[in-house]
Amino acid sequence: MKYKKLGRTDISVSEICLGTMTWGTQNNETEAHEQMDYSVDKGVNFFDTAELYPTTPVSPETQGLTEDYIGSWFKKTGKRKDIVLATKVAGPGRSYLRGGDGADAQNIRLAIEASLGRLKTDYIDLYQIHWPSRGHFHFRQAWHYDPFKQDHAKAIANITEILETMGALVKEGKVRAFGLSNETTWGTQKYLTLAEQLGLPRVATIQNEYNLLYRHYDLDMAELSHHEDVGLLAYSPLAGGILSGKYVDGAKPDGSRGSINSDLGGRLQPLQEAPTKAYLDIAARHGLDPCAMALAFCLSRRFMASVIIGATTMKQLETDLSSVSIKLSHEVLAEIEAVHRQYPMPI
């Protein structure tokens, strides 16, 4: 396992981050604890969660259970100081979370206190804004994204308020570092610029989707990562499990995420079928597990801070963690690039 610094902080994290969004629905507390035990034994020191989790499916009845399970593991093992813990405050749109308001000073305060209680800790290593209040193109919203409806002054005021709140939380010792999620290049750069001007906490990371079927980050976000030292925390590196091949030809295995969230957040649609099969063929011809290959590709990207894996079974977790020992050959990488050139944005 390799370790990298989060942005310009002194926080060192494993190149694999244990994702947790199935804990509380697809995984019970005992299974969650087993995943944490195994991952830590393999060198993982980085867990990512959110106040919203679990998401398979999202529900007001289960909201917060994932953080509860992490908190009970900390209490049982006493390993809080061994783990870099990331969580998130929700953006707007969930009525059962503070009336559906987005992140602002009041809501961040309320959210972090609730998360600290569930997590049984007095600080968060990386506190992230789950999605912006002004609108964005993530979660398959690219096809109707319209930034021209955004109010510039309102957006700047909200970013400033979030930065000021993070600055106060850092001073209070409740937060060590600050990150974004589902953000754009303009949004990220604006946070960076305002933080520098106002002497407030700098964005350390951005958690956006990245996988063989969705590589938007390769473009202007990669440039920002390079110049500003803001690494990517890649979520959905297997495209919700599509890159495992289990959904090929319309299959939906019982108990899979696709059987619960029917279209995998808009990913599971006909355009992904051809490139998915092409990536599966590359893996088969080179004797690679398709999941391990897809994760190894993500790990090879120069802007990557950590790749967030998610598993519902221990076998899946073992396969995912095996990716750290794989170095893809130039031939495999060239074949991957050829498929990407043919199918640049299939989801």
Phi, psi and omega in degrees: 000132176261160182230145181226155176279144174278108180056229180258021177274178175259016182272121182255128183234154176292150181292345171249131176249135180278112175278156194225008194289353176266354184282119183118344174232287180286336178235137177273180185296319179298317180293321177299316179297321179297319178296318179294317178302311184294316182296316180297321178297333180267005175104000178286130176235015189230120176244140176238131178218191179197154177298334182286334190291149009280164182240012184239071359267172172288138182200140175295335181287331182255352183306129179095347183297324181299313178296324176302316183293322177294319178298319179291329176291318176300316181296320182288318188263337185069024186259020182305317184287348178274350189245135168272114188254124177244135171219180188218149169264135184291151170278192183286157170118350178254103188300330183279357174251093177054042176074010179085009178288157178274190182285122169214184186304310183295314184289325176296316179300313180295318182294315185290325178295320178294319179294317178301321178295314180293322183279352179055050179215166178248007176205154175246131180289317180226111181255126190238148171274116191296317172202152186287158180278339188275352186108155183195175183254007181281179183059040179063030180262008184299329188284345175227025178291132183220087181293344183289351176271355183283144176267114187299311183298319179295319179296315180296319179297320180292316178299317180297317180296319178297315180298318180296321179293318177297322178299319179293320181293324176295315179298327180280352180082011181272341180224137176264319182215161188237136179222166178245166176210144181053044181254168178255173178295314180300314181299314181297314180296324179295319174301316182295315182295313181294322178299318179293317181294324188259358181067040183246169185302138182274143174300126181265324186212163171229128180257101179236164178290139175204127177196177182300335181264351183214099188238038178304326185295343180297344189263244186293331177293325177297320178298316178298316178303316182296311185280332188249001179058044175247103185279157178272133164259104188279119172259159184053049181292347174252017180054048179069020181098353181301320185288354172285339183093359186288346180254010182300142178059033174083005180293146174219087183303142178302135178083352180285163178299325179294336177278347181257305175259093200309318181250017178052049179064034179089357181281326188274085180214166192304328186295338181278345188298312183295310178295325177300313179297324179294319178292323177297323179293319177300313181300316182296316183292335181255011176067034182248144169293133185298325178292314180298321178296314181298320179288320178298325176298312179301317181296337182280349185285135188290338180271002187280125173271316177196149179255124184270113178263158176217136183219147174255344177234157179294327178298317177298318180298317179299316179297315181300316182289337178293343183297337183293341181264005183256128172245114184290138181288162177300325180295314179298315181297323178294320179292323176297317180295326178295319178293317180298322179296324180283326183230075189290332182209072185278354177229000000 
